[in-house]
Amino acid sequence: MLGQTLSARDYLSRVRDEIDALDARSVENVNDVIERAYDAGRFVFIIGNGGSGANASHLCEDLAKCTLCDFENQKRLKVLSLTDNTAGIMAWANDEGYERIFLEQLKNLASPGDVLIAISGSGNSPNILRAVEWANAHGLETVGFTGFGGGKLKAIGKHNLHVGIDDMGIVESIHQVAFHWMIDDLHRRFTAKHEAASRSSNGAKAHA
């Protein structure tokens, strides 16, 4: 935890340096993956543990609501955080082991062409890796958000956004920064599609 040895100013400067080092194209690429899922009517599933689990819930809420410009008529992204099925998580963890809590939910819900976003600072959480391995084997697009050295997740995710610093708090914070830009950009993309569809529909009605 770098905050134990750095002043507030130095800590914030380090966060800025890590943001500057982030591969912006990797962030944009994640949105390309999500946009393709949106266009095809596929599901986006999100998983993570601890702080990354909280980020998964937050990202899910934002993807579901904050990408909308028209609450009544706009096509919506199908998105679900598997961190929030409390009873299901406890049942699988208690009876079969914690490493199965996401994998088993995917078996119920996922189909080829869906997207799995896996958030793991270490990149080595067994429950994350089991889920990504299953998703890869069953035709899902997999996206890893990692930190530290990237772990096994960086190697097996089909797409990856990596924050290369050995500090979990900074990793999780920069993931969240990336998520907030993603939401704004997807709002722009989805709004353009919605407005184009509305113009097309209105034009068709005018010529009916």
Contacts in CASP RR format, 6 or more apart in sequence:
PFRMAT RR
TARGET T0000
AUTHOR 0000-0000-0000
METHOD contacts of the structure
MODEL  1
MLGQTLSARDYLSRVRDEIDALDARSVENVNDVIERAYDAGRFVFIIGNG
GSGANASHLCEDLAKCTLCDFENQKRLKVLSLTDNTAGIMAWANDEGYER
IFLEQLKNLASPGDVLIAISGSGNSPNILRAVEWANAHGLETVGFTGFGG
GKLKAIGKHNLHVGIDDMGIVESIHQVAFHWMIDDLHRRFTAKHEAASRS
SNGAKAHA
1 167 0 8 1.000
1 168 0 8 1.000
1 169 0 8 1.000
2 11 0 8 1.000
2 14 0 8 1.000
2 167 0 8 1.000
2 170 0 8 1.000
3 11 0 8 1.000
6 14 0 8 1.000
14 165 0 8 1.000
14 170 0 8 1.000
15 170 0 8 1.000
15 173 0 8 1.000
15 174 0 8 1.000
18 163 0 8 1.000
18 164 0 8 1.000
18 165 0 8 1.000
18 170 0 8 1.000
18 174 0 8 1.000
19 174 0 8 1.000
19 177 0 8 1.000
21 164 0 8 1.000
22 161 0 8 1.000
22 163 0 8 1.000
22 174 0 8 1.000
22 178 0 8 1.000
23 161 0 8 1.000
23 162 0 8 1.000
26 159 0 8 1.000
26 160 0 8 1.000
26 161 0 8 1.000
26 162 0 8 1.000
27 161 0 8 1.000
27 178 0 8 1.000
27 181 0 8 1.000
27 182 0 8 1.000
28 185 0 8 1.000
29 159 0 8 1.000
30 117 0 8 1.000
30 143 0 8 1.000
30 159 0 8 1.000
30 161 0 8 1.000
30 178 0 8 1.000
30 182 0 8 1.000
31 182 0 8 1.000
31 185 0 8 1.000
31 186 0 8 1.000
31 189 0 8 1.000
33 115 0 8 1.000
33 141 0 8 1.000
33 143 0 8 1.000
33 159 0 8 1.000
34 44 0 8 1.000
34 63 0 8 1.000
34 77 0 8 1.000
34 115 0 8 1.000
34 182 0 8 1.000
34 186 0 8 1.000
35 186 0 8 1.000
35 189 0 8 1.000
36 42 0 8 1.000
36 141 0 8 1.000
37 43 0 8 1.000
37 44 0 8 1.000
37 77 0 8 1.000
37 78 0 8 1.000
37 113 0 8 1.000
37 114 0 8 1.000
37 115 0 8 1.000
37 141 0 8 1.000
38 75 0 8 1.000
38 77 0 8 1.000
38 186 0 8 1.000
38 190 0 8 1.000
39 193 0 8 1.000
40 113 0 8 1.000
41 78 0 8 1.000
42 78 0 8 1.000
42 111 0 8 1.000
42 113 0 8 1.000
42 114 0 8 1.000
42 115 0 8 1.000
43 78 0 8 1.000
43 79 0 8 1.000
43 80 0 8 1.000
43 109 0 8 1.000
43 110 0 8 1.000
43 111 0 8 1.000
43 114 0 8 1.000
43 115 0 8 1.000
44 63 0 8 1.000
44 77 0 8 1.000
44 78 0 8 1.000
44 79 0 8 1.000
44 80 0 8 1.000
44 114 0 8 1.000
44 115 0 8 1.000
44 116 0 8 1.000
44 117 0 8 1.000
45 79 0 8 1.000
45 80 0 8 1.000
45 81 0 8 1.000
45 82 0 8 1.000
45 105 0 8 1.000
45 106 0 8 1.000
45 109 0 8 1.000
45 110 0 8 1.000
45 114 0 8 1.000
45 115 0 8 1.000
45 116 0 8 1.000
45 117 0 8 1.000
46 56 0 8 1.000
46 59 0 8 1.000
46 60 0 8 1.000
46 79 0 8 1.000
46 80 0 8 1.000
46 81 0 8 1.000
46 82 0 8 1.000
46 83 0 8 1.000
46 116 0 8 1.000
46 117 0 8 1.000
46 118 0 8 1.000
46 119 0 8 1.000
47 53 0 8 1.000
47 56 0 8 1.000
47 81 0 8 1.000
47 82 0 8 1.000
47 83 0 8 1.000
47 102 0 8 1.000
47 116 0 8 1.000
47 117 0 8 1.000
47 118 0 8 1.000
47 119 0 8 1.000
47 127 0 8 1.000
47 128 0 8 1.000
47 131 0 8 1.000
48 55 0 8 1.000
48 56 0 8 1.000
48 83 0 8 1.000
48 102 0 8 1.000
48 118 0 8 1.000
48 119 0 8 1.000
48 120 0 8 1.000
48 125 0 8 1.000
48 128 0 8 1.000
49 83 0 8 1.000
49 120 0 8 1.000
49 125 0 8 1.000
49 127 0 8 1.000
49 128 0 8 1.000
51 172 0 8 1.000
52 119 0 8 1.000
52 120 0 8 1.000
52 121 0 8 1.000
52 145 0 8 1.000
52 172 0 8 1.000
52 175 0 8 1.000
53 81 0 8 1.000
53 83 0 8 1.000
53 119 0 8 1.000
54 83 0 8 1.000
55 119 0 8 1.000
55 172 0 8 1.000
55 175 0 8 1.000
55 176 0 8 1.000
55 179 0 8 1.000
56 81 0 8 1.000
56 82 0 8 1.000
56 83 0 8 1.000
56 117 0 8 1.000
56 119 0 8 1.000
57 81 0 8 1.000
57 83 0 8 1.000
57 84 0 8 1.000
58 176 0 8 1.000
58 179 0 8 1.000
59 81 0 8 1.000
59 117 0 8 1.000
59 119 0 8 1.000
59 179 0 8 1.000
59 182 0 8 1.000
60 79 0 8 1.000
60 80 0 8 1.000
60 81 0 8 1.000
60 84 0 8 1.000
62 179 0 8 1.000
62 180 0 8 1.000
62 183 0 8 1.000
63 77 0 8 1.000
63 79 0 8 1.000
63 183 0 8 1.000
63 186 0 8 1.000
64 76 0 8 1.000
64 77 0 8 1.000
64 79 0 8 1.000
66 183 0 8 1.000
66 187 0 8 1.000
67 77 0 8 1.000
67 183 0 8 1.000
67 186 0 8 1.000
67 187 0 8 1.000
67 190 0 8 1.000
68 74 0 8 1.000
68 76 0 8 1.000
68 187 0 8 1.000
68 190 0 8 1.000
69 187 0 8 1.000
69 190 0 8 1.000
69 191 0 8 1.000
69 194 0 8 1.000
70 194 0 8 1.000
73 194 0 8 1.000
73 198 0 8 1.000
74 190 0 8 1.000
74 194 0 8 1.000
75 190 0 8 1.000
75 193 0 8 1.000
75 194 0 8 1.000
75 197 0 8 1.000
77 186 0 8 1.000
77 190 0 8 1.000
80 109 0 8 1.000
82 101 0 8 1.000
82 102 0 8 1.000
82 105 0 8 1.000
82 106 0 8 1.000
82 131 0 8 1.000
83 89 0 8 1.000
85 105 0 8 1.000
88 101 0 8 1.000
88 105 0 8 1.000
89 101 0 8 1.000
92 98 0 8 1.000
92 100 0 8 1.000
92 101 0 8 1.000
92 104 0 8 1.000
92 105 0 8 1.000
93 100 0 8 1.000
93 101 0 8 1.000
96 104 0 8 1.000
98 126 0 8 1.000
98 127 0 8 1.000
99 126 0 8 1.000
99 127 0 8 1.000
99 130 0 8 1.000
100 127 0 8 1.000
100 130 0 8 1.000
101 127 0 8 1.000
102 127 0 8 1.000
102 128 0 8 1.000
102 130 0 8 1.000
102 131 0 8 1.000
103 127 0 8 1.000
103 130 0 8 1.000
103 131 0 8 1.000
103 134 0 8 1.000
106 116 0 8 1.000
106 131 0 8 1.000
106 134 0 8 1.000
106 135 0 8 1.000
106 138 0 8 1.000
106 140 0 8 1.000
107 134 0 8 1.000
110 116 0 8 1.000
110 135 0 8 1.000
110 138 0 8 1.000
110 140 0 8 1.000
112 138 0 8 1.000
112 139 0 8 1.000
112 140 0 8 1.000
113 139 0 8 1.000
113 140 0 8 1.000
113 141 0 8 1.000
114 135 0 8 1.000
114 140 0 8 1.000
114 141 0 8 1.000
115 140 0 8 1.000
115 141 0 8 1.000
115 142 0 8 1.000
115 143 0 8 1.000
116 131 0 8 1.000
116 132 0 8 1.000
116 135 0 8 1.000
116 140 0 8 1.000
116 141 0 8 1.000
116 142 0 8 1.000
116 143 0 8 1.000
117 143 0 8 1.000
117 144 0 8 1.000
117 145 0 8 1.000
118 128 0 8 1.000
118 131 0 8 1.000
118 132 0 8 1.000
118 142 0 8 1.000
118 143 0 8 1.000
118 144 0 8 1.000
118 145 0 8 1.000
118 153 0 8 1.000
118 157 0 8 1.000
119 128 0 8 1.000
119 144 0 8 1.000
119 145 0 8 1.000
119 175 0 8 1.000
120 128 0 8 1.000
120 144 0 8 1.000
120 145 0 8 1.000
120 146 0 8 1.000
120 147 0 8 1.000
120 153 0 8 1.000
121 145 0 8 1.000
121 146 0 8 1.000
121 147 0 8 1.000
121 148 0 8 1.000
121 150 0 8 1.000
121 163 0 8 1.000
121 168 0 8 1.000
121 171 0 8 1.000
121 172 0 8 1.000
122 146 0 8 1.000
122 147 0 8 1.000
122 148 0 8 1.000
122 150 0 8 1.000
122 151 0 8 1.000
123 129 0 8 1.000
123 146 0 8 1.000
123 147 0 8 1.000
123 148 0 8 1.000
123 149 0 8 1.000
123 150 0 8 1.000
123 151 0 8 1.000
123 152 0 8 1.000
123 153 0 8 1.000
123 154 0 8 1.000
124 151 0 8 1.000
124 152 0 8 1.000
124 153 0 8 1.000
125 153 0 8 1.000
128 153 0 8 1.000
129 152 0 8 1.000
129 153 0 8 1.000
129 156 0 8 1.000
132 142 0 8 1.000
132 144 0 8 1.000
132 153 0 8 1.000
132 156 0 8 1.000
132 157 0 8 1.000
133 156 0 8 1.000
135 142 0 8 1.000
136 142 0 8 1.000
136 156 0 8 1.000
136 157 0 8 1.000
136 158 0 8 1.000
141 158 0 8 1.000
141 159 0 8 1.000
142 156 0 8 1.000
142 157 0 8 1.000
142 158 0 8 1.000
142 159 0 8 1.000
143 157 0 8 1.000
143 158 0 8 1.000
143 159 0 8 1.000
143 160 0 8 1.000
143 161 0 8 1.000
144 153 0 8 1.000
144 154 0 8 1.000
144 157 0 8 1.000
144 159 0 8 1.000
144 160 0 8 1.000
144 161 0 8 1.000
145 160 0 8 1.000
145 161 0 8 1.000
145 175 0 8 1.000
145 178 0 8 1.000
146 153 0 8 1.000
146 154 0 8 1.000
146 160 0 8 1.000
146 161 0 8 1.000
146 162 0 8 1.000
146 163 0 8 1.000
146 171 0 8 1.000
147 162 0 8 1.000
147 163 0 8 1.000
147 164 0 8 1.000
147 165 0 8 1.000
147 171 0 8 1.000
148 164 0 8 1.000
148 165 0 8 1.000
148 166 0 8 1.000
148 171 0 8 1.000
149 162 0 8 1.000
149 164 0 8 1.000
149 166 0 8 1.000
150 162 0 8 1.000
150 164 0 8 1.000
153 160 0 8 1.000
154 160 0 8 1.000
154 162 0 8 1.000
161 175 0 8 1.000
161 178 0 8 1.000
163 170 0 8 1.000
163 171 0 8 1.000
163 174 0 8 1.000
163 175 0 8 1.000
164 171 0 8 1.000
165 171 0 8 1.000
END
